Amino acid sequence: MNVIELQNLHYRWQGQSRDTLAIAELHVMQGEHLFMRGASGSGKTTFLNLLAGILRPASGSLTILGQTLHSMENAARDRFRADHMGVIFQQFNLLPYLSVREN
C-alpha cells in the first residue's frame, strides 16, 4: 500500500519566478524509509510542509494515506494531521516545563 503518492507536484513561493519544487512522481510504500538531503534552500522543508498539509501545492496531486490533503478544509486537514502525523518543527517553540509528549 502506498502511504504517499505524488504526481506532477509543483510549488512556488509567492513572488518567485520559478518552482521551488517540481516532482514528477513519487510513491512511498508502507514500511519504506527515506532519507532526504540537500543544500540550504533546496526545498527540503517546503517538501515536508507540503506532506504535512501545512502548505498547498500550486498544481499536481498529493495523497497521504489515500487522502488528498490540499482539497480538505482547514479543520479537516488539521484533524488528519493530528490523527496520522507527527511533526517536529525546525524552530523548537516548545514549552520547557512540558514533556516531549505533552508538547
C-alpha atoms as a printed R data frame, in Angstrom:
    type eleno elety resid chain resno       x      y       z
1   ATOM     1    CA   MET     A     1   0.000  0.000   0.000
2   ATOM     2    CA   ASN     A     2   1.308  3.463  -0.895
3   ATOM     3    CA   VAL     A     3   1.181  5.854   2.046
4   ATOM     4    CA   ILE     A     4   2.459  8.794  -0.020
5   ATOM     5    CA   GLU     A     5   1.688  9.397  -3.689
6   ATOM     6    CA   LEU     A     6   2.793 12.462  -5.644
7   ATOM     7    CA   GLN     A     7   2.008 13.188  -9.287
8   ATOM     8    CA   ASN     A     8   3.297 16.283 -11.120
9   ATOM     9    CA   LEU     A     9   3.617 18.195  -7.850
10  ATOM    10    CA   HIS     A    10   4.686 21.835  -8.178
11  ATOM    11    CA   TYR     A    11   5.162 24.509  -5.543
12  ATOM    12    CA   ARG     A    12   6.350 28.073  -5.984
13  ATOM    13    CA   TRP     A    13   6.752 30.650  -3.238
14  ATOM    14    CA   GLN     A    14   4.820 33.859  -3.855
15  ATOM    15    CA   GLY     A    15   6.929 36.355  -5.766
16  ATOM    16    CA   GLN     A    16   9.311 33.703  -7.128
17  ATOM    17    CA   SER     A    17   9.816 33.281 -10.866
18  ATOM    18    CA   ARG     A    18  10.452 29.531 -10.781
19  ATOM    19    CA   ASP     A    19   9.216 26.485  -8.896
20  ATOM    20    CA   THR     A    20  10.750 25.744  -5.527
21  ATOM    21    CA   LEU     A    21   9.707 22.113  -6.007
22  ATOM    22    CA   ALA     A    22   8.784 20.132  -9.088
23  ATOM    23    CA   ILE     A    23   8.349 16.392  -8.519
24  ATOM    24    CA   ALA     A    24   7.112 14.327 -11.454
25  ATOM    25    CA   GLU     A    25   6.242 11.230  -9.429
26  ATOM    26    CA   LEU     A    26   6.912  9.693  -6.038
27  ATOM    27    CA   HIS     A    27   5.400  6.653  -4.347
28  ATOM    28    CA   VAL     A    28   6.309  5.653  -0.800
29  ATOM    29    CA   MET     A    29   5.053  2.301   0.412
30  ATOM    30    CA   GLN     A    30   4.111  1.411   3.961
31  ATOM    31    CA   GLY     A    31   7.234  0.479   5.927
32  ATOM    32    CA   GLU     A    32   9.586  2.139   3.444
33  ATOM    33    CA   HIS     A    33  12.198  4.568   4.793
34  ATOM    34    CA   LEU     A    34  13.529  7.644   3.025
35  ATOM    35    CA   PHE     A    35  16.476  9.929   3.628
36  ATOM    36    CA   MET     A    36  16.315 13.457   2.305
37  ATOM    37    CA   ARG     A    37  19.298 15.745   1.986
38  ATOM    38    CA   GLY     A    38  20.176 18.857   0.077
39  ATOM    39    CA   ALA     A    39  21.731 22.253   0.312
40  ATOM    40    CA   SER     A    40  20.130 25.018   2.321
41  ATOM    41    CA   GLY     A    41  17.259 26.463   0.311
42  ATOM    42    CA   SER     A    42  16.818 23.402  -1.898
43  ATOM    43    CA   GLY     A    43  13.220 22.774  -0.767
44  ATOM    44    CA   LYS     A    44  13.505 20.097   1.950
45  ATOM    45    CA   THR     A    45  11.382 21.956   4.494
46  ATOM    46    CA   THR     A    46   8.951 23.058   1.798
47  ATOM    47    CA   PHE     A    47   8.535 19.418   0.780
48  ATOM    48    CA   LEU     A    48   7.882 18.326   4.370
49  ATOM    49    CA   ASN     A    49   5.382 21.164   4.843
50  ATOM    50    CA   LEU     A    50   3.553 20.036   1.703
51  ATOM    51    CA   LEU     A    51   3.435 16.451   3.000
52  ATOM    52    CA   ALA     A    52   2.053 17.682   6.325
53  ATOM    53    CA   GLY     A    53  -0.615 19.789   4.631
54  ATOM    54    CA   ILE     A    54   0.831 22.991   6.057
55  ATOM    55    CA   LEU     A    55   1.407 24.265   2.504
56  ATOM    56    CA   ARG     A    56  -0.761 23.586  -0.541
57  ATOM    57    CA   PRO     A    57   0.773 22.660  -3.901
58  ATOM    58    CA   ALA     A    58   0.339 25.033  -6.838
59  ATOM    59    CA   SER     A    59  -0.518 22.063  -9.046
60  ATOM    60    CA   GLY     A    60  -0.396 18.296  -9.165
61  ATOM    61    CA   SER     A    61  -1.691 15.731  -6.725
62  ATOM    62    CA   LEU     A    62  -0.503 14.822  -3.255
63  ATOM    63    CA   THR     A    63  -2.137 11.891  -1.492
64  ATOM    64    CA   ILE     A    64  -1.329 10.744   2.040
65  ATOM    65    CA   LEU     A    65  -2.938  7.511   3.288
66  ATOM    66    CA   GLY     A    66  -5.462  7.789   0.463
67  ATOM    67    CA   GLN     A    67  -6.450 11.353   1.387
68  ATOM    68    CA   THR     A    68  -5.867 14.411  -0.781
69  ATOM    69    CA   LEU     A    69  -4.842 16.943   1.844
70  ATOM    70    CA   HIS     A    70  -4.860 20.064  -0.337
71  ATOM    71    CA   SER     A    71  -8.545 19.570  -1.172
72  ATOM    72    CA   MET     A    72  -9.569 19.304   2.505
73  ATOM    73    CA   GLU     A    73 -10.968 22.183   4.526
74  ATOM    74    CA   ASN     A    74  -8.520 23.583   7.083
75  ATOM    75    CA   ALA     A    75 -10.176 21.916  10.094
76  ATOM    76    CA   ALA     A    76 -10.293 18.503   8.382
77  ATOM    77    CA   ARG     A    77  -6.662 18.809   7.332
78  ATOM    78    CA   ASP     A    78  -5.650 19.795  10.878
79  ATOM    79    CA   ARG     A    79  -7.568 16.807  12.280
80  ATOM    80    CA   PHE     A    80  -5.962 14.444   9.750
81  ATOM    81    CA   ARG     A    81  -2.517 15.769  10.673
82  ATOM    82    CA   ALA     A    82  -3.238 15.374  14.392
83  ATOM    83    CA   ASP     A    83  -4.512 11.815  13.917
84  ATOM    84    CA   HIS     A    84  -1.907 10.487  11.472
85  ATOM    85    CA   MET     A    85   1.296 12.555  11.552
86  ATOM    86    CA   GLY     A    86   3.996 13.669  13.896
87  ATOM    87    CA   VAL     A    87   5.680 16.948  13.071
88  ATOM    88    CA   ILE     A    88   8.807 18.297  14.756
89  ATOM    89    CA   PHE     A    89   9.445 21.824  13.569
90  ATOM    90    CA   GLN     A    90  12.921 23.212  12.936
91  ATOM    91    CA   GLN     A    91  12.307 26.112  15.308
92  ATOM    92    CA   PHE     A    92  11.742 24.397  18.630
93  ATOM    93    CA   ASN     A    93   8.962 26.509  20.074
94  ATOM    94    CA   LEU     A    94   8.452 24.011  22.858
95  ATOM    95    CA   LEU     A    95   7.401 24.715  26.411
96  ATOM    96    CA   PRO     A    96  10.344 23.829  28.669
97  ATOM    97    CA   TYR     A    97   8.140 22.702  31.557
98  ATOM    98    CA   LEU     A    98   6.255 20.104  29.438
99  ATOM    99    CA   SER     A    99   7.468 16.672  28.422
100 ATOM   100    CA   VAL     A   100   8.090 15.760  24.777
101 ATOM   101    CA   ARG     A   101   4.710 14.025  24.627
102 ATOM   102    CA   GLU     A   102   2.899 16.971  26.223
103 ATOM   103    CA   ASN     A   103   4.470 19.427  23.786
